[in-house]
Amino acid sequence: MTKEIIVVGDRVLIKPDSDKEKTDAGLYLPQGVASKEKIHSGIVVKTGPGIPIADTNLIDEEPWKMKKKDMKYIPLQAKEGDHAIFLRNSAVEIEFEGTKYLIVPHSAILVLIRDKINHVIKEIIEQEEA
């Protein structure tokens, strides 16, 4: 049975960069020192759909008369493959199939570093498939 992580809302799933085990001078750091740093970085693995937008047309309707409509979202800036620098205090650590991930709210991401060439190629492929 294959499992899949589905990220909800404005959250981002990040695979953290490997922790530093040594200082630049060659001293070994005790376990847990790197996890106490305030700012971490990693690669964006998955993103949620974004921030949900309320449908203003449904405000006057009675709840039992409403028809189910597709939810609309404000998309996130983070995309798969981006390198994110984020606040560690806001992240939640999980382990999925033996791999450590962090779930980070989009508001805790400070900077995204994007390889523009890879994203342009990905967009071209998506356009050709559509």
Secondary structure, DSSP 8 states (H G I E B T S, - for coil): --------TTEEEEEE-----B-TTS-B--TTTGGG-SEEEEEEEEE---EEE--GGGTTS-GGG------EEE--S--TT-EEEEEGGG-EEEEETTEEEEEEEGGGEEEEE--HHHHHHHHHHHHHH-
